[in-house]
Amino acid sequence: MYSIPISDSRVRELITWYLQALQRAVDVVWENIEWNYVFSKIEKKIE
């Protein structure tokens, strides 16, 4: 794999747009997660 310097502003703009779209997708997923914790009651047995 070779590193190729890209100085075209269109490529930079595309990468910036992609990262913003990806971040928005992650934000949408996190906003729609419903966290429900159910702690079962532990009863002590008397012997």
PDBQT receptor file of N, H, CA, C and O in Angstrom, charges set to zero:
ATOM      1  N   MET A   1       0.845  -1.158   0.000  1.00  0.00    +0.000 N 
ATOM      2  CA  MET A   1       0.000   0.000   0.000  1.00  0.00    +0.000 C 
ATOM      3  C   MET A   1       0.899   1.231   0.000  1.00  0.00    +0.000 C 
ATOM      4  O   MET A   1       1.880   1.304   0.740  1.00  0.00    +0.000 OA
ATOM      5  N   TYR A   2       0.549   2.183  -0.833  1.00  0.00    +0.000 N 
ATOM      6  H   TYR A   2      -0.248   2.124  -1.434  1.00  0.00    +0.000 HD
ATOM      7  CA  TYR A   2       1.346   3.392  -0.944  1.00  0.00    +0.000 C 
ATOM      8  C   TYR A   2       0.515   4.597  -0.530  1.00  0.00    +0.000 C 
ATOM      9  O   TYR A   2      -0.677   4.680  -0.824  1.00  0.00    +0.000 OA
ATOM     10  N   SER A   3       1.150   5.505   0.141  1.00  0.00    +0.000 N 
ATOM     11  H   SER A   3       2.119   5.437   0.381  1.00  0.00    +0.000 HD
ATOM     12  CA  SER A   3       0.495   6.748   0.529  1.00  0.00    +0.000 C 
ATOM     13  C   SER A   3       0.645   7.743  -0.623  1.00  0.00    +0.000 C 
ATOM     14  O   SER A   3       1.754   8.026  -1.074  1.00  0.00    +0.000 OA
ATOM     15  N   ILE A   4      -0.468   8.257  -1.081  1.00  0.00    +0.000 N 
ATOM     16  H   ILE A   4      -1.370   8.028  -0.715  1.00  0.00    +0.000 HD
ATOM     17  CA  ILE A   4      -0.443   9.218  -2.183  1.00  0.00    +0.000 C 
ATOM     18  C   ILE A   4      -0.996  10.544  -1.681  1.00  0.00    +0.000 C 
ATOM     19  O   ILE A   4      -2.154  10.611  -1.269  1.00  0.00    +0.000 OA
ATOM     20  N   PRO A   5      -0.192  11.594  -1.707  1.00  0.00    +0.000 N 
ATOM     21  CA  PRO A   5      -0.698  12.889  -1.236  1.00  0.00    +0.000 C 
ATOM     22  C   PRO A   5      -1.769  13.424  -2.194  1.00  0.00    +0.000 C 
ATOM     23  O   PRO A   5      -1.553  13.515  -3.403  1.00  0.00    +0.000 OA
ATOM     24  N   ILE A   6      -2.907  13.768  -1.635  1.00  0.00    +0.000 N 
ATOM     25  H   ILE A   6      -3.083  13.694  -0.654  1.00  0.00    +0.000 HD
ATOM     26  CA  ILE A   6      -3.992  14.306  -2.451  1.00  0.00    +0.000 C 
ATOM     27  C   ILE A   6      -4.264  15.726  -1.976  1.00  0.00    +0.000 C 
ATOM     28  O   ILE A   6      -4.630  15.946  -0.821  1.00  0.00    +0.000 OA
ATOM     29  N   SER A   7      -4.089  16.663  -2.853  1.00  0.00    +0.000 N 
ATOM     30  H   SER A   7      -3.792  16.485  -3.791  1.00  0.00    +0.000 HD
ATOM     31  CA  SER A   7      -4.289  18.051  -2.457  1.00  0.00    +0.000 C 
ATOM     32  C   SER A   7      -5.526  18.654  -3.127  1.00  0.00    +0.000 C 
ATOM     33  O   SER A   7      -5.749  19.863  -3.054  1.00  0.00    +0.000 OA
ATOM     34  N   ASP A   8      -6.312  17.825  -3.767  1.00  0.00    +0.000 N 
ATOM     35  H   ASP A   8      -6.130  16.843  -3.826  1.00  0.00    +0.000 HD
ATOM     36  CA  ASP A   8      -7.519  18.308  -4.422  1.00  0.00    +0.000 C 
ATOM     37  C   ASP A   8      -8.569  18.636  -3.359  1.00  0.00    +0.000 C 
ATOM     38  O   ASP A   8      -8.881  17.796  -2.514  1.00  0.00    +0.000 OA
ATOM     39  N   SER A   9      -9.105  19.836  -3.400  1.00  0.00    +0.000 N 
ATOM     40  H   SER A   9      -8.852  20.517  -4.086  1.00  0.00    +0.000 HD
ATOM     41  CA  SER A   9     -10.078  20.267  -2.390  1.00  0.00    +0.000 C 
ATOM     42  C   SER A   9     -11.377  19.470  -2.485  1.00  0.00    +0.000 C 
ATOM     43  O   SER A   9     -12.094  19.340  -1.493  1.00  0.00    +0.000 OA
ATOM     44  N   ARG A  10     -11.688  18.935  -3.669  1.00  0.00    +0.000 N 
ATOM     45  H   ARG A  10     -11.106  19.041  -4.475  1.00  0.00    +0.000 HD
ATOM     46  CA  ARG A  10     -12.911  18.141  -3.815  1.00  0.00    +0.000 C 
ATOM     47  C   ARG A  10     -12.828  16.840  -3.027  1.00  0.00    +0.000 C 
ATOM     48  O   ARG A  10     -13.821  16.387  -2.460  1.00  0.00    +0.000 OA
ATOM     49  N   VAL A  11     -11.642  16.243  -2.994  1.00  0.00    +0.000 N 
ATOM     50  H   VAL A  11     -10.835  16.611  -3.455  1.00  0.00    +0.000 HD
ATOM     51  CA  VAL A  11     -11.450  15.006  -2.236  1.00  0.00    +0.000 C 
ATOM     52  C   VAL A  11     -11.573  15.308  -0.746  1.00  0.00    +0.000 C 
ATOM     53  O   VAL A  11     -12.209  14.556  -0.008  1.00  0.00    +0.000 OA
ATOM     54  N   ARG A  12     -10.971  16.398  -0.309  1.00  0.00    +0.000 N 
ATOM     55  H   ARG A  12     -10.455  17.010  -0.909  1.00  0.00    +0.000 HD
ATOM     56  CA  ARG A  12     -11.052  16.800   1.087  1.00  0.00    +0.000 C 
ATOM     57  C   ARG A  12     -12.503  17.076   1.486  1.00  0.00    +0.000 C 
ATOM     58  O   ARG A  12     -12.936  16.713   2.579  1.00  0.00    +0.000 OA
ATOM     59  N   GLU A  13     -13.247  17.723   0.587  1.00  0.00    +0.000 N 
ATOM     60  H   GLU A  13     -12.895  18.018  -0.301  1.00  0.00    +0.000 HD
ATOM     61  CA  GLU A  13     -14.654  18.014   0.835  1.00  0.00    +0.000 C 
ATOM     62  C   GLU A  13     -15.478  16.720   0.902  1.00  0.00    +0.000 C 
ATOM     63  O   GLU A  13     -16.369  16.591   1.742  1.00  0.00    +0.000 OA
ATOM     64  N   LEU A  14     -15.182  15.779   0.029  1.00  0.00    +0.000 N 
ATOM     65  H   LEU A  14     -14.459  15.884  -0.654  1.00  0.00    +0.000 HD
ATOM     66  CA  LEU A  14     -15.882  14.502   0.034  1.00  0.00    +0.000 C 
ATOM     67  C   LEU A  14     -15.631  13.740   1.334  1.00  0.00    +0.000 C 
ATOM     68  O   LEU A  14     -16.560  13.183   1.919  1.00  0.00    +0.000 OA
ATOM     69  N   ILE A  15     -14.386  13.716   1.784  1.00  0.00    +0.000 N 
ATOM     70  H   ILE A  15     -13.631  14.168   1.309  1.00  0.00    +0.000 HD
ATOM     71  CA  ILE A  15     -14.051  13.027   3.033  1.00  0.00    +0.000 C 
ATOM     72  C   ILE A  15     -14.732  13.706   4.214  1.00  0.00    +0.000 C 
ATOM     73  O   ILE A  15     -15.248  13.034   5.107  1.00  0.00    +0.000 OA
ATOM     74  N   THR A  16     -14.734  15.027   4.219  1.00  0.00    +0.000 N 
ATOM     75  H   THR A  16     -14.315  15.573   3.493  1.00  0.00    +0.000 HD
ATOM     76  CA  THR A  16     -15.402  15.769   5.286  1.00  0.00    +0.000 C 
ATOM     77  C   THR A  16     -16.894  15.475   5.288  1.00  0.00    +0.000 C 
ATOM     78  O   THR A  16     -17.475  15.257   6.352  1.00  0.00    +0.000 OA
ATOM     79  N   TRP A  17     -17.525  15.464   4.121  1.00  0.00    +0.000 N 
ATOM     80  H   TRP A  17     -17.053  15.641   3.257  1.00  0.00    +0.000 HD
ATOM     81  CA  TRP A  17     -18.947  15.154   4.023  1.00  0.00    +0.000 C 
ATOM     82  C   TRP A  17     -19.223  13.744   4.522  1.00  0.00    +0.000 C 
ATOM     83  O   TRP A  17     -20.185  13.519   5.257  1.00  0.00    +0.000 OA
ATOM     84  N   TYR A  18     -18.378  12.790   4.123  1.00  0.00    +0.000 N 
ATOM     85  H   TYR A  18     -17.597  12.973   3.526  1.00  0.00    +0.000 HD
ATOM     86  CA  TYR A  18     -18.547  11.404   4.525  1.00  0.00    +0.000 C 
ATOM     87  C   TYR A  18     -18.462  11.263   6.046  1.00  0.00    +0.000 C 
ATOM     88  O   TYR A  18     -19.288  10.580   6.652  1.00  0.00    +0.000 OA
ATOM     89  N   LEU A  19     -17.474  11.901   6.657  1.00  0.00    +0.000 N 
ATOM     90  H   LEU A  19     -16.804  12.455   6.164  1.00  0.00    +0.000 HD
ATOM     91  CA  LEU A  19     -17.324  11.813   8.108  1.00  0.00    +0.000 C 
ATOM     92  C   LEU A  19     -18.520  12.431   8.829  1.00  0.00    +0.000 C 
ATOM     93  O   LEU A  19     -18.974  11.894   9.840  1.00  0.00    +0.000 OA
ATOM     94  N   GLN A  20     -19.031  13.543   8.326  1.00  0.00    +0.000 N 
ATOM     95  H   GLN A  20     -18.663  13.979   7.505  1.00  0.00    +0.000 HD
ATOM     96  CA  GLN A  20     -20.203  14.172   8.932  1.00  0.00    +0.000 C 
ATOM     97  C   GLN A  20     -21.433  13.281   8.796  1.00  0.00    +0.000 C 
ATOM     98  O   GLN A  20     -22.218  13.162   9.737  1.00  0.00    +0.000 OA
ATOM     99  N   ALA A  21     -21.607  12.656   7.639  1.00  0.00    +0.000 N 
ATOM    100  H   ALA A  21     -20.969  12.753   6.875  1.00  0.00    +0.000 HD
ATOM    101  CA  ALA A  21     -22.744  11.762   7.421  1.00  0.00    +0.000 C 
ATOM    102  C   ALA A  21     -22.629  10.533   8.327  1.00  0.00    +0.000 C 
ATOM    103  O   ALA A  21     -23.625  10.082   8.893  1.00  0.00    +0.000 OA
ATOM    104  N   LEU A  22     -21.433  10.003   8.462  1.00  0.00    +0.000 N 
ATOM    105  H   LEU A  22     -20.624  10.370   8.002  1.00  0.00    +0.000 HD
ATOM    106  CA  LEU A  22     -21.205   8.850   9.330  1.00  0.00    +0.000 C 
ATOM    107  C   LEU A  22     -21.492   9.210  10.788  1.00  0.00    +0.000 C 
ATOM    108  O   LEU A  22     -22.119   8.430  11.505  1.00  0.00    +0.000 OA
ATOM    109  N   GLN A  23     -21.042  10.376  11.228  1.00  0.00    +0.000 N 
ATOM    110  H   GLN A  23     -20.532  11.010  10.646  1.00  0.00    +0.000 HD
ATOM    111  CA  GLN A  23     -21.297  10.811  12.599  1.00  0.00    +0.000 C 
ATOM    112  C   GLN A  23     -22.782  10.994  12.841  1.00  0.00    +0.000 C 
ATOM    113  O   GLN A  23     -23.287  10.636  13.905  1.00  0.00    +0.000 OA
ATOM    114  N   ARG A  24     -23.488  11.546  11.865  1.00  0.00    +0.000 N 
ATOM    115  H   ARG A  24     -23.078  11.836  11.000  1.00  0.00    +0.000 HD
ATOM    116  CA  ARG A  24     -24.936  11.733  12.002  1.00  0.00    +0.000 C 
ATOM    117  C   ARG A  24     -25.644  10.379  12.106  1.00  0.00    +0.000 C 
ATOM    118  O   ARG A  24     -26.586  10.229  12.884  1.00  0.00    +0.000 OA
ATOM    119  N   ALA A  25     -25.196   9.406  11.331  1.00  0.00    +0.000 N 
ATOM    120  H   ALA A  25     -24.431   9.528  10.699  1.00  0.00    +0.000 HD
ATOM    121  CA  ALA A  25     -25.790   8.068  11.394  1.00  0.00    +0.000 C 
ATOM    122  C   ALA A  25     -25.580   7.454  12.780  1.00  0.00    +0.000 C 
ATOM    123  O   ALA A  25     -26.498   6.851  13.336  1.00  0.00    +0.000 OA
ATOM    124  N   VAL A  26     -24.394   7.603  13.330  1.00  0.00    +0.000 N 
ATOM    125  H   VAL A  26     -23.648   8.092  12.879  1.00  0.00    +0.000 HD
ATOM    126  CA  VAL A  26     -24.109   7.085  14.671  1.00  0.00    +0.000 C 
ATOM    127  C   VAL A  26     -24.978   7.807  15.700  1.00  0.00    +0.000 C 
ATOM    128  O   VAL A  26     -25.511   7.170  16.609  1.00  0.00    +0.000 OA
ATOM    129  N   ASP A  27     -25.128   9.123  15.571  1.00  0.00    +0.000 N 
ATOM    130  H   ASP A  27     -24.695   9.640  14.833  1.00  0.00    +0.000 HD
ATOM    131  CA  ASP A  27     -25.970   9.894  16.483  1.00  0.00    +0.000 C 
ATOM    132  C   ASP A  27     -27.417   9.421  16.432  1.00  0.00    +0.000 C 
ATOM    133  O   ASP A  27     -28.064   9.309  17.473  1.00  0.00    +0.000 OA
ATOM    134  N   VAL A  28     -27.926   9.145  15.252  1.00  0.00    +0.000 N 
ATOM    135  H   VAL A  28     -27.400   9.236  14.406  1.00  0.00    +0.000 HD
ATOM    136  CA  VAL A  28     -29.311   8.670  15.103  1.00  0.00    +0.000 C 
ATOM    137  C   VAL A  28     -29.481   7.327  15.803  1.00  0.00    +0.000 C 
ATOM    138  O   VAL A  28     -30.478   7.106  16.491  1.00  0.00    +0.000 OA
ATOM    139  N   VAL A  29     -28.520   6.434  15.632  1.00  0.00    +0.000 N 
ATOM    140  H   VAL A  29     -27.711   6.613  15.072  1.00  0.00    +0.000 HD
ATOM    141  CA  VAL A  29     -28.599   5.127  16.283  1.00  0.00    +0.000 C 
ATOM    142  C   VAL A  29     -28.604   5.295  17.803  1.00  0.00    +0.000 C 
ATOM    143  O   VAL A  29     -29.435   4.698  18.487  1.00  0.00    +0.000 OA
ATOM    144  N   TRP A  30     -27.687   6.097  18.333  1.00  0.00    +0.000 N 
ATOM    145  H   TRP A  30     -27.011   6.581  17.777  1.00  0.00    +0.000 HD
ATOM    146  CA  TRP A  30     -27.602   6.297  19.782  1.00  0.00    +0.000 C 
ATOM    147  C   TRP A  30     -28.859   6.951  20.333  1.00  0.00    +0.000 C 
ATOM    148  O   TRP A  30     -29.303   6.608  21.429  1.00  0.00    +0.000 OA
ATOM    149  N   GLU A  31     -29.445   7.897  19.584  1.00  0.00    +0.000 N 
ATOM    150  H   GLU A  31     -29.085   8.175  18.694  1.00  0.00    +0.000 HD
ATOM    151  CA  GLU A  31     -30.653   8.576  20.050  1.00  0.00    +0.000 C 
ATOM    152  C   GLU A  31     -31.837   7.621  20.114  1.00  0.00    +0.000 C 
ATOM    153  O   GLU A  31     -32.768   7.848  20.887  1.00  0.00    +0.000 OA
ATOM    154  N   ASN A  32     -31.818   6.563  19.320  1.00  0.00    +0.000 N 
ATOM    155  H   ASN A  32     -31.062   6.379  18.692  1.00  0.00    +0.000 HD
ATOM    156  CA  ASN A  32     -32.947   5.649  19.266  1.00  0.00    +0.000 C 
ATOM    157  C   ASN A  32     -32.768   4.385  20.100  1.00  0.00    +0.000 C 
ATOM    158  O   ASN A  32     -33.625   3.501  20.080  1.00  0.00    +0.000 OA
ATOM    159  N   ILE A  33     -31.671   4.298  20.825  1.00  0.00    +0.000 N 
ATOM    160  H   ILE A  33     -30.975   5.016  20.841  1.00  0.00    +0.000 HD
ATOM    161  CA  ILE A  33     -31.471   3.154  21.707  1.00  0.00    +0.000 C 
ATOM    162  C   ILE A  33     -32.237   3.414  23.005  1.00  0.00    +0.000 C 
ATOM    163  O   ILE A  33     -32.136   4.486  23.602  1.00  0.00    +0.000 OA
ATOM    164  N   GLU A  34     -32.991   2.421  23.415  1.00  0.00    +0.000 N 
ATOM    165  H   GLU A  34     -33.072   1.551  22.930  1.00  0.00    +0.000 HD
ATOM    166  CA  GLU A  34     -33.717   2.530  24.679  1.00  0.00    +0.000 C 
ATOM    167  C   GLU A  34     -33.054   1.581  25.666  1.00  0.00    +0.000 C 
ATOM    168  O   GLU A  34     -33.028   0.367  25.465  1.00  0.00    +0.000 OA
ATOM    169  N   TRP A  35     -32.525   2.155  26.726  1.00  0.00    +0.000 N 
ATOM    170  H   TRP A  35     -32.547   3.141  26.890  1.00  0.00    +0.000 HD
ATOM    171  CA  TRP A  35     -31.805   1.366  27.708  1.00  0.00    +0.000 C 
ATOM    172  C   TRP A  35     -32.765   0.947  28.813  1.00  0.00    +0.000 C 
ATOM    173  O   TRP A  35     -33.346   1.795  29.489  1.00  0.00    +0.000 OA
ATOM    174  N   ASN A  36     -32.928  -0.335  28.993  1.00  0.00    +0.000 N 
ATOM    175  H   ASN A  36     -32.456  -1.024  28.444  1.00  0.00    +0.000 HD
ATOM    176  CA  ASN A  36     -33.771  -0.876  30.054  1.00  0.00    +0.000 C 
ATOM    177  C   ASN A  36     -32.938  -1.839  30.882  1.00  0.00    +0.000 C 
ATOM    178  O   ASN A  36     -32.435  -2.848  30.387  1.00  0.00    +0.000 OA
ATOM    179  N   TYR A  37     -32.809  -1.500  32.141  1.00  0.00    +0.000 N 
ATOM    180  H   TYR A  37     -33.218  -0.680  32.543  1.00  0.00    +0.000 HD
ATOM    181  CA  TYR A  37     -32.096  -2.380  33.046  1.00  0.00    +0.000 C 
ATOM    182  C   TYR A  37     -33.101  -3.028  33.986  1.00  0.00    +0.000 C 
ATOM    183  O   TYR A  37     -33.937  -2.352  34.585  1.00  0.00    +0.000 OA
ATOM    184  N   VAL A  38     -33.009  -4.320  34.101  1.00  0.00    +0.000 N 
ATOM    185  H   VAL A  38     -32.330  -4.869  33.614  1.00  0.00    +0.000 HD
ATOM    186  CA  VAL A  38     -33.864  -5.050  35.026  1.00  0.00    +0.000 C 
ATOM    187  C   VAL A  38     -32.940  -5.809  35.970  1.00  0.00    +0.000 C 
ATOM    188  O   VAL A  38     -32.195  -6.704  35.570  1.00  0.00    +0.000 OA
ATOM    189  N   PHE A  39     -33.017  -5.420  37.227  1.00  0.00    +0.000 N 
ATOM    190  H   PHE A  39     -33.622  -4.694  37.552  1.00  0.00    +0.000 HD
ATOM    191  CA  PHE A  39     -32.199  -6.085  38.231  1.00  0.00    +0.000 C 
ATOM    192  C   PHE A  39     -33.084  -7.073  38.973  1.00  0.00    +0.000 C 
ATOM    193  O   PHE A  39     -34.052  -6.693  39.632  1.00  0.00    +0.000 OA
ATOM    194  N   SER A  40     -32.740  -8.322  38.857  1.00  0.00    +0.000 N 
ATOM    195  H   SER A  40     -31.954  -8.631  38.322  1.00  0.00    +0.000 HD
ATOM    196  CA  SER A  40     -33.541  -9.329  39.547  1.00  0.00    +0.000 C 
ATOM    197  C   SER A  40     -33.255  -9.245  41.044  1.00  0.00    +0.000 C 
ATOM    198  O   SER A  40     -32.127  -8.998  41.471  1.00  0.00    +0.000 OA
ATOM    199  N   LYS A  41     -34.303  -9.457  41.820  1.00  0.00    +0.000 N 
ATOM    200  H   LYS A  41     -35.220  -9.658  41.473  1.00  0.00    +0.000 HD
ATOM    201  CA  LYS A  41     -34.177  -9.369  43.261  1.00  0.00    +0.000 C 
ATOM    202  C   LYS A  41     -33.550 -10.663  43.775  1.00  0.00    +0.000 C 
ATOM    203  O   LYS A  41     -34.013 -11.761  43.466  1.00  0.00    +0.000 OA
ATOM    204  N   ILE A  42     -32.506 -10.514  44.552  1.00  0.00    +0.000 N 
ATOM    205  H   ILE A  42     -32.130  -9.622  44.803  1.00  0.00    +0.000 HD
ATOM    206  CA  ILE A  42     -31.824 -11.670  45.111  1.00  0.00    +0.000 C 
ATOM    207  C   ILE A  42     -32.274 -11.793  46.572  1.00  0.00    +0.000 C 
ATOM    208  O   ILE A  42     -32.102 -10.880  47.379  1.00  0.00    +0.000 OA
ATOM    209  N   GLU A  43     -32.844 -12.934  46.871  1.00  0.00    +0.000 N 
ATOM    210  H   GLU A  43     -32.984 -13.676  46.215  1.00  0.00    +0.000 HD
ATOM    211  CA  GLU A  43     -33.325 -13.171  48.235  1.00  0.00    +0.000 C 
ATOM    212  C   GLU A  43     -32.368 -14.087  48.954  1.00  0.00    +0.000 C 
ATOM    213  O   GLU A  43     -31.892 -15.083  48.409  1.00  0.00    +0.000 OA
ATOM    214  N   LYS A  44     -32.099 -13.728  50.187  1.00  0.00    +0.000 N 
ATOM    215  H   LYS A  44     -32.485 -12.919  50.630  1.00  0.00    +0.000 HD
ATOM    216  CA  LYS A  44     -31.184 -14.527  50.991  1.00  0.00    +0.000 C 
ATOM    217  C   LYS A  44     -31.943 -15.727  51.547  1.00  0.00    +0.000 C 
ATOM    218  O   LYS A  44     -33.012 -15.568  52.136  1.00  0.00    +0.000 OA
ATOM    219  N   LYS A  45     -31.408 -16.899  51.367  1.00  0.00    +0.000 N 
ATOM    220  H   LYS A  45     -30.540 -17.028  50.889  1.00  0.00    +0.000 HD
ATOM    221  CA  LYS A  45     -32.039 -18.115  51.872  1.00  0.00    +0.000 C 
ATOM    222  C   LYS A  45     -31.615 -18.339  53.325  1.00  0.00    +0.000 C 
ATOM    223  O   LYS A  45     -30.436 -18.248  53.668  1.00  0.00    +0.000 OA
ATOM    224  N   ILE A  46     -32.579 -18.626  54.140  1.00  0.00    +0.000 N 
ATOM    225  H   ILE A  46     -33.536 -18.700  53.860  1.00  0.00    +0.000 HD
ATOM    226  CA  ILE A  46     -32.289 -18.917  55.541  1.00  0.00    +0.000 C 
ATOM    227  C   ILE A  46     -32.346 -20.429  55.701  1.00  0.00    +0.000 C 
ATOM    228  O   ILE A  46     -33.358 -21.069  55.415  1.00  0.00    +0.000 OA
ATOM    229  N   GLU A  47     -31.243 -20.974  56.161  1.00  0.00    +0.000 N 
ATOM    230  H   GLU A  47     -30.421 -20.454  56.394  1.00  0.00    +0.000 HD
ATOM    231  CA  GLU A  47     -31.175 -22.439  56.330  1.00  0.00    +0.000 C 
ATOM    232  C   GLU A  47     -31.130 -22.809  57.781  1.00  0.00    +0.000 C 
ATOM    233  O   GLU A  47     -31.071 -23.992  58.115  1.00  0.00    +0.000 OA
TER     234      GLU A  47
